[in-house]
């Protein structure tokens, strides 16, 4: 007996949601690399990471989806925005972000995407696995982190907090070099 392979012409609701989230992820990723405003690029990156987390949820990988949100959206993008703010990078439109190689970059990107799509379609043409929710290992992983490794976990959080406070102190410009308290005139500047 052979198992019936479902038709690709009649997708299920899960497949439609997955394709829509994939389209949002690809579209926002294109906006990340084509926008000329650095802050907008970071915000489009949040949308792309969020759509990818939604794809993980549709694939019943809830733990991976929440790790995607916590680590990438919550940490990487915030780190990028802090880097922009602390280095006083230009926030508006910047001509320095355009290297002038748009045509070459577009050709290389399309060729790479074509090769990747061809390889994936050829490799997984007949592979089909129905989506069924399964028991993950998130409970065991959480118990391991918060029982066995709780002290290093908390030490790392304190270290990251100290680094954040240090970055904020270093970026302040209203701190004077002498030991005198700030005057009313210097507070207004």
C-alpha positions in Angstrom: 0.0 0.0 0.0 1.2 3.5 -0.7 0.1 6.5 1.3 -1.8 9.1 -0.6 0.1 12.3 -1.2 -2.2 15.3 -0.7 -2.6 17.6 -3.6 -0.9 21.0 -3.6 -3.8 22.5 -5.4 -6.0 22.3 -2.4 -4.0 23.5 0.6 -5.2 23.2 4.1 -5.7 26.2 6.4 -2.4 25.6 8.1 -0.6 25.7 4.8 -2.3 28.9 3.8 -1.4 30.6 7.1 2.2 29.3 6.7 2.5 30.7 3.2 1.1 34.1 4.3 3.5 34.3 7.2 6.3 33.3 4.9 5.3 36.0 2.4 5.3 38.6 5.3 8.7 37.4 6.5 10.2 37.6 3.0 8.6 41.0 2.2 9.7 42.5 5.5 13.2 41.1 5.0 13.4 42.8 1.7 12.4 46.0 3.3 15.1 45.6 5.9 17.8 45.6 3.2 16.2 48.2 0.9 15.2 50.9 3.3 17.5 53.9 3.7 16.5 54.6 7.3 18.4 52.6 9.9 15.6 52.6 12.6 13.0 51.6 10.0 15.3 48.7 9.0 15.4 47.5 12.6 11.6 47.7 12.9 11.2 45.7 9.7 13.5 43.2 11.2 11.1 42.9 14.1 8.3 42.2 11.7 10.4 39.6 9.8 11.4 37.8 13.1 7.8 37.9 14.3 6.5 36.3 11.1 9.2 33.6 11.3 8.0 32.9 14.9 4.5 32.6 13.6 5.8 30.0 11.0 7.3 28.1 13.9 3.9 28.2 15.7 2.1 26.8 12.7 4.7 24.0 12.5 3.8 23.2 16.2 7.2 24.2 17.4 6.0 26.5 20.2 9.2 26.5 22.2 11.3 27.5 19.2 8.8 30.2 18.4 9.0 31.7 21.8 12.8 31.5 21.8 12.7 33.3 18.5 10.6 36.1 20.0 12.7 36.3 23.2 16.1 36.1 21.8 15.9 37.7 18.4 13.1 40.2 18.8 13.7 40.9 22.4 17.5 40.9 22.5 19.1 41.3 19.0 16.8 44.1 17.8 16.9 45.9 21.1 20.7 45.6 21.0 20.7 47.1 17.5 18.5 50.0 18.5 20.7 50.6 21.6 23.7 50.6 19.3 22.1 53.2 17.0 21.2 55.4 19.9 24.4 55.1 21.9 26.7 55.7 18.9 24.6 58.6 17.7 24.3 57.1 14.3 22.2 59.1 11.8 18.5 58.2 12.3 17.1 59.8 9.2 17.8 59.0 5.6 21.5 58.4 4.9 23.2 58.3 1.5 26.1 56.4 3.1 23.9 53.2 3.3 23.9 52.9 -0.5 27.0 51.3 -2.0 25.9 51.7 -5.6 26.0 48.0 -6.3 22.2 47.5 -6.4 22.1 45.7 -9.7 24.9 43.3 -8.9 23.4 42.6 -5.5 20.0 42.0 -7.0 21.4 39.6 -9.6 23.4 37.6 -7.0 20.4 37.5 -4.6 18.0 36.3 -7.3 20.5 33.6 -8.5 21.1 32.4 -4.9 17.3 32.3 -4.3 16.8 30.4 -7.5 19.4 27.8 -6.6 18.0 27.4 -3.1 14.4 27.0 -4.3 15.4 24.5 -7.0 17.4 22.4 -4.5 14.6 22.4 -1.9 11.9 21.6 -4.5 14.0 18.8 -5.9 15.0 17.4 -2.5 11.6 17.5 -0.9 9.2 17.0 -3.9 7.6 13.9 -2.5 8.2 14.4 1.2 5.0 15.2 3.1 4.4 15.0 6.8 1.1 15.9 8.3 1.3 18.5 11.1 0.4 16.9 14.4 1.1 18.6 17.8 3.6 16.6 19.8 5.1 16.7 23.2 8.1 19.0 23.3 11.0 19.1 25.7 10.4 22.6 26.9 9.5 21.4 30.4 12.7 19.4 30.8 14.8 22.3 29.4 13.1 24.8 31.7 13.6 22.6 34.7 17.3 22.1 33.8 17.9 25.9 33.4 16.1 26.9 36.5 17.2 24.1 38.8 20.7 23.1 37.8 21.9 26.3 36.1 20.0 29.0 38.0 23.2 30.6 39.6 25.0 31.1 36.2 21.8 32.3 34.6 21.2 35.0 37.3 24.9 36.0 37.2 24.7 36.5 33.5 21.6 38.6 33.9 23.3 40.8 36.5 26.4 41.1 34.2 24.2 42.2 31.3 22.4 44.7 33.5 25.7 46.2 34.6 26.8 46.5 31.0 23.6 48.3 30.1 23.9 50.7 33.0 27.5 51.3 32.0 26.6 52.1 28.4 23.9 54.5 29.5 26.4 56.3 31.9 29.0 56.5 29.1 26.5 58.0 26.6 25.4 60.8 28.9 26.7 64.2 27.9 25.4 66.2 30.8 27.9 64.8 33.3 30.6 67.4 34.2 34.2 66.5 34.7 34.7 68.6 37.9 33.3 67.6 41.3 30.9 70.5 41.6 27.2 69.9 41.5 25.4 70.9 38.3 24.0 74.5 38.3 20.6 75.6 37.1 22.1 76.8 33.8 23.8 73.5 33.0 20.6 71.5 33.7 18.8 73.5 31.1 21.3 72.7 28.3 
